[in-house]
Amino acid sequence: MQLPALKKIITYFVNEEQINKTLLAVCPNSESVTRAALLAAKEANAPMLFAATLNQVDRDGGYTGWTPSELTDFISRETDRIGLESPVYTCLDHGGPWLKDKHTSEKLSFEETMAEVKITLEACIDAGYELLHIDPTVDIRLGNDDPIPIDLVVERTLDMIEHAETYRKNNNLPPISYEVGTEEVHGGLANMESFDQFLTSLDEGLKEKGLEDAWPCFVVGKVGTDLHTSLFDPEVAKNLTSKVKPYGALIKGHYSDYVDNPEDYPLSGMGGANVGPEYTEEEFIALMELVKLEQKIGKDSGLTDALKNAVIDSNRWQKWLSKEEKGKDFEDLSDKRQLWLMRTCSRYIWTSENVQESRKKLYANLEGVRDADAFVIWHLKKSIMKYYHNFNLINFSSDHPELVQ
């Protein structure tokens, strides 16, 4: 049987002792981040995974403006333009009911949100995505403190994988890889007993449906990092890895942004790691450095105000408020919190017309002083290269040509 590309690499990792490598997945939350990631992949001579959420990239364009096919087209053009020879794998991140903010805000029924997600799965397959992360661990009908029952997670996971496999086979498209699970507590997989039950039931269900070949290559595990912590727990990772390895899978970490100890990922047998919001913050930081530079030469693009206004108008900043902050106006928050929300939420509004116009003006203001676009891309690429080094991926493509062809 022909193994899909990512499963082929992970199968090699599973079968080799002390491989000490972790694949890097970058969230393509802006055009600049995507361009920088491709340049980093070229410099590292290593594969790049792009993990796109339903909010970022979807049939309606998401907040990046890209549909799945537009994203893969953009990546293909950029890959050709820069002469990148290492493989690039486009992946769906957290594909599941109510994991698109719009589905929750519009209070879609379970049937409606599931139907929408399944059509998106088909669009991703048509666009040439290499991996689908199947994540039916959110059910807005449950209370916030009630994790979804594991048997329901398994049932919905199987239903979505079966749908994707049926569509793929009916259209004579090549095999793809899968990722399952979640790091979120509400997903019900945070304790070891539930995690074991999930693996056992998923294995039984795939066999019953004749879908053994679709066994996921990644299982998302809670390995210490989350929105509020950045310390990766190597011992938990090793334990989880020992549980999924017999199924031919490895653990993938989410919330790997600004992790304190990225060098421990490969040493713990982690198969992959997602990094996303960190690059939004780094893009914001780079732009603010450029704003300071234009101020030194007496010019003002208005980018800071344009970003702030667009973040407020988007209303998506409210998603990140703490319980104590709920109900407050943006201006009533502390300066520190406002800055954090602007850094975090700027990914939602990079494509805003006013932001794009101000950014163009900033770049124009700095002509003859600094190549602003090159500076932003360099700043981002530097941040991405940090993970390539820590995940021991430098020259992976030339060292393992049999895995990346």
C-alpha positions in Angstrom: 0.0 0.0 0.0 1.2 3.5 -0.9 1.7 5.5 2.3 0.7 9.1 2.3 3.7 11.4 2.6 3.5 12.5 6.2 2.5 9.0 7.4 5.6 7.7 5.6 7.9 10.0 7.6 6.2 9.3 10.9 6.3 5.5 10.2 10.0 5.9 9.8 10.3 7.9 13.0 8.3 5.2 14.8 10.4 2.3 13.6 13.8 4.0 14.2 15.3 4.2 17.6 16.5 7.6 18.9 15.5 9.4 15.8 15.3 12.7 17.8 13.4 14.7 15.3 10.2 16.7 15.5 8.3 18.0 12.4 7.5 21.7 12.5 4.0 22.9 11.6 3.5 26.7 11.1 0.0 28.2 11.1 -0.3 30.3 7.8 -2.0 33.2 9.6 -0.7 35.8 7.1 1.0 36.1 3.8 4.2 37.3 5.4 4.3 34.3 7.8 3.7 31.9 4.9 6.5 33.5 2.8 8.9 33.5 5.7 8.2 29.9 6.5 8.9 28.8 3.0 12.2 30.7 3.0 13.0 29.1 6.4 12.3 25.6 4.9 14.7 26.4 2.1 17.5 27.6 4.5 16.9 24.6 6.8 16.7 22.2 3.8 13.8 20.5 5.7 10.1 19.9 5.3 7.5 22.5 6.2 4.0 21.7 7.4 1.3 24.4 7.2 -1.5 23.8 9.7 -4.5 26.0 8.7 -7.5 26.4 11.0 -11.1 26.8 9.8 -10.9 30.4 11.0 -7.8 31.1 9.0 -8.5 29.4 5.7 -11.9 28.1 4.6 -14.3 28.2 1.7 -15.4 31.7 2.7 -11.8 32.9 2.7 -11.4 32.9 6.5 -9.5 35.8 8.0 -6.5 35.4 5.7 -8.8 35.7 2.6 -7.6 32.3 1.3 -9.8 29.4 0.4 -8.0 26.0 0.7 -7.2 26.0 -3.1 -6.0 29.6 -3.0 -3.7 28.7 -0.1 -2.1 25.7 -1.9 -1.9 27.8 -5.1 -0.1 30.6 -3.2 2.3 28.1 -1.6 3.0 26.4 -5.0 3.8 29.8 -6.7 6.0 30.9 -3.8 7.8 27.5 -3.7 8.6 27.8 -7.4 9.6 31.5 -7.1 12.2 30.9 -4.4 13.3 27.5 -5.7 12.4 25.6 -2.6 13.0 21.9 -3.1 12.1 20.5 0.3 8.5 19.3 0.5 5.7 21.4 1.8 2.6 19.8 3.3 -0.6 21.7 3.7 -2.8 20.5 6.6 -6.1 21.3 8.1 -5.9 22.1 11.8 -8.8 21.4 14.2 -11.4 20.5 11.7 -14.6 19.8 13.6 -18.0 21.1 14.6 -18.1 24.6 16.1 -14.3 25.0 15.7 -15.0 27.8 13.3 -15.9 30.9 15.4 -18.6 31.9 12.9 -20.4 28.5 13.5 -20.5 29.3 17.2 -21.4 32.9 17.0 -24.3 32.1 14.5 -25.3 29.2 16.8 -25.4 26.6 14.1 -27.1 23.3 15.0 -24.9 20.2 15.3 -26.2 19.0 11.9 -25.5 22.4 10.3 -21.9 22.8 11.6 -21.0 19.2 10.9 -22.4 19.5 7.3 -20.3 22.7 6.8 -17.1 21.0 8.1 -17.6 18.0 5.9 -17.9 20.2 2.8 -14.6 21.9 3.9 -12.9 18.5 4.3 -13.8 17.8 0.7 -12.5 21.3 -0.4 -9.2 20.5 1.5 -8.9 17.2 -0.2 -9.6 18.8 -3.6 -7.0 21.5 -2.9 -4.3 18.8 -2.2 -4.0 19.0 1.5 -1.8 16.3 2.9 -3.3 15.9 6.3 -6.6 16.5 8.0 -6.9 17.1 11.7 -10.2 15.6 12.8 -11.3 17.2 16.0 -15.0 16.7 17.1 -14.2 17.6 20.7 -16.3 20.7 21.0 -20.1 20.6 21.7 -21.5 24.0 22.6 -24.6 22.4 23.9 -22.6 21.1 26.9 -21.7 23.2 29.9 -18.3 24.8 29.9 -17.1 22.4 32.6 -18.5 19.3 31.1 -16.0 17.4 28.8 -17.6 15.7 25.9 -18.0 11.9 26.4 -15.1 9.9 24.9 -17.5 7.5 23.0 -19.1 10.5 21.3 -15.6 11.8 20.3 -14.7 8.5 18.8 -18.1 8.1 17.0 -17.8 11.6 15.4 -14.1 11.1 14.6 -14.9 7.9 12.8 -17.8 9.5 11.0 -15.6 12.3 9.7 -12.7 10.1 8.7 -15.1 7.8 6.9 -16.6 10.8 5.0 -13.2 12.0 4.0 -12.0 8.6 2.9 -15.2 7.9 0.9 -14.9 11.3 -0.9 -11.2 10.8 -1.6 -11.7 7.3 -3.0 -14.7 8.2 -5.1 -12.7 10.9 -6.7 -9.6 8.7 -7.3 -7.4 11.0 -5.2 -4.2 9.9 -3.5 -4.1 8.8 0.2 -3.8 11.4 2.9 -2.7 11.5 6.5 -4.8 12.1 9.6 -4.4 13.7 13.0 -6.8 13.3 15.8 -7.4 14.5 19.4 -7.0 17.7 21.2 -4.9 19.3 23.9 -7.9 21.2 25.4 -9.4 19.9 28.7 -13.0 20.2 27.3 -12.0 17.5 24.8 -12.0 14.9 27.5 -8.5 13.5 26.6 -6.5 15.3 29.2 -6.3 12.3 31.6 -4.5 9.1 30.8 -7.5 6.8 31.3 -9.6 8.7 28.8 -6.6 8.9 26.4 -6.3 5.1 26.6 -10.0 4.6 26.0 -9.9 7.0 23.0 -7.0 5.0 21.4 -8.6 1.6 22.0 -12.0 2.6 20.7 -10.6 4.5 17.7 -8.6 1.4 16.7 -11.6 -0.9 17.1 -13.8 1.5 15.1 -11.4 1.9 12.2 -11.1 -1.8 12.0 -14.9 -2.3 12.0 -15.2 0.2 9.1 -12.3 -1.3 7.2 -10.3 2.0 7.6 -7.2 0.6 9.2 -5.1 2.3 6.5 -6.4 5.7 7.6 -5.0 5.3 11.2 -3.8 8.8 12.1 -0.1 9.5 12.1 -0.5 12.2 14.8 -2.4 12.2 18.0 -2.6 15.5 19.8 -1.5 15.3 23.4 -1.6 17.6 26.4 2.1 18.0 27.1 2.2 20.8 29.5 1.9 23.8 27.2 -1.4 25.8 26.9 -2.5 29.4 26.5 -1.1 30.3 29.9 2.0 28.1 30.2 5.0 27.6 28.0 6.9 24.8 29.8 6.8 21.5 27.9 6.7 18.4 30.0 9.1 15.8 28.6 8.0 13.0 30.9 4.3 13.3 30.0 5.3 13.4 26.4 7.3 10.2 26.7 4.4 8.5 28.4 1.9 9.6 25.8 4.4 8.6 23.0 4.7 5.1 24.4 0.9 4.8 24.2 0.4 5.8 20.6 3.6 4.2 19.1 2.1 0.7 19.0 -0.6 2.2 16.6 2.1 3.6 14.3 1.5 7.2 15.5 3.3 9.9 17.4 2.3 12.7 19.6 1.9 16.2 18.1 2.0 19.2 20.4 -0.1 22.3 20.0 0.4 25.6 21.9 4.2 25.3 21.2 4.5 29.0 20.8 7.3 30.6 22.8 7.9 27.2 24.5 10.6 27.4 27.1 12.3 24.2 26.2 11.8 23.3 22.5 15.0 21.2 22.5 13.1 18.6 24.6 10.5 17.9 21.9 12.7 15.6 19.8 14.4 14.2 22.8 11.0 13.1 24.1 9.9 11.4 20.9 7.4 14.1 19.8 6.4 13.7 16.2 5.3 17.2 15.5 4.6 20.6 16.9 2.3 23.5 15.9 3.4 27.1 16.2 1.0 29.8 15.2 0.2 32.9 17.4 3.9 33.4 18.1 4.4 34.4 14.5 1.5 36.9 14.6 3.2 38.5 17.6 6.5 38.5 15.9 5.0 40.2 12.8 3.4 42.8 15.0 6.7 43.4 16.8 8.6 43.8 13.6 6.0 46.3 12.3 6.1 48.3 15.5 9.9 48.5 15.2 9.3 50.0 11.7 6.8 52.4 13.1 9.4 53.7 15.6 11.9 54.1 12.7 9.4 56.2 10.6 8.8 58.4 13.6 12.5 59.1 13.8 12.3 60.5 10.3 9.2 62.5 11.1 6.6 60.5 9.2 3.4 58.7 10.3 1.7 56.0 8.4 -1.0 55.7 11.1 -0.5 51.9 11.2 -0.7 51.7 15.0 -4.1 53.4 15.1 -5.3 51.4 12.1 -4.4 48.1 13.8 -6.0 49.1 17.1 -9.2 50.3 15.4 -9.4 47.1 13.3 -8.8 44.8 16.3 -11.6 46.6 18.2 -14.0 46.6 15.3 -13.4 42.9 14.6 -14.8 42.2 18.1 -12.7 39.0 18.1 -10.6 40.4 21.0 -13.4 39.5 23.3 -12.7 35.8 22.7 -9.5 36.2 24.7 -10.8 38.1 27.7 -10.5 36.5 31.2 -13.6 35.9 33.3 -12.8 39.1 35.3 -12.6 41.1 32.1 -15.8 40.0 30.4 -18.2 42.9 29.7 -15.5 45.6 29.7 -14.8 47.9 26.8 -11.5 47.6 25.2 -10.4 51.1 26.4 -11.2 50.1 30.0 -8.6 47.4 30.0 -5.1 48.1 31.2 -2.5 49.3 28.6 -0.6 46.0 29.1 -3.7 44.0 28.2 -4.6 46.2 25.3 -1.2 45.7 23.8 -1.4 41.9 24.4 -4.8 41.8 22.7 -3.5 43.8 19.7 -0.5 41.5 19.3 -2.6 38.4 19.6 -5.6 39.5 17.5 -3.7 41.3 14.8 -3.8 38.1 12.8 -7.6 38.5 12.4 -7.2 41.9 10.7 -4.0 41.8 8.6 -6.3 41.8 5.5 -8.4 44.8 6.7 -8.4 47.5 4.0 -7.4 50.3 6.4 -4.5 48.1 7.8 -3.2 47.2 4.4 -3.3 50.9 3.3 -1.5 52.0 6.4 1.1 49.2 6.0 1.7 50.2 2.4 2.2 53.8 3.6 4.7 52.7 6.2 6.7 50.7 3.7 6.7 53.7 1.4 7.7 56.1 4.2 10.8 54.0 4.8 12.0 53.8 1.2 15.6 54.7 1.2 15.9 54.0 4.9 15.0 50.3 5.2 13.5 47.6 3.1 10.5 47.2 5.3 9.1 44.0 3.7 12.5 42.3 3.8 12.8 43.3 7.5 9.5 41.8 8.4 10.2 38.5 6.5 13.7 38.3 8.1 12.3 38.9 11.6 9.7 36.1 11.1 12.2 33.7 9.4 14.6 34.1 12.3 11.8 33.0 14.7 10.9 30.0 12.6 14.6 28.9 12.2 14.8 28.7 16.0 12.4 25.7 15.9 14.1 24.0 12.9 17.4 24.0 14.9 15.8 22.9 18.2 13.7 20.2 16.5 16.9 18.8 14.8 15.6 19.2 11.3 18.5 20.9 9.6 19.3 19.1 6.3 16.5 16.6 6.8 15.6 16.6 3.1 19.1 15.8 1.9 19.8 13.3 4.7 16.5 11.4 4.0 15.8 11.7 0.2 13.8 8.5 0.3 11.3 10.1 2.7 10.7 13.4 1.0 10.4 12.4 -2.7 
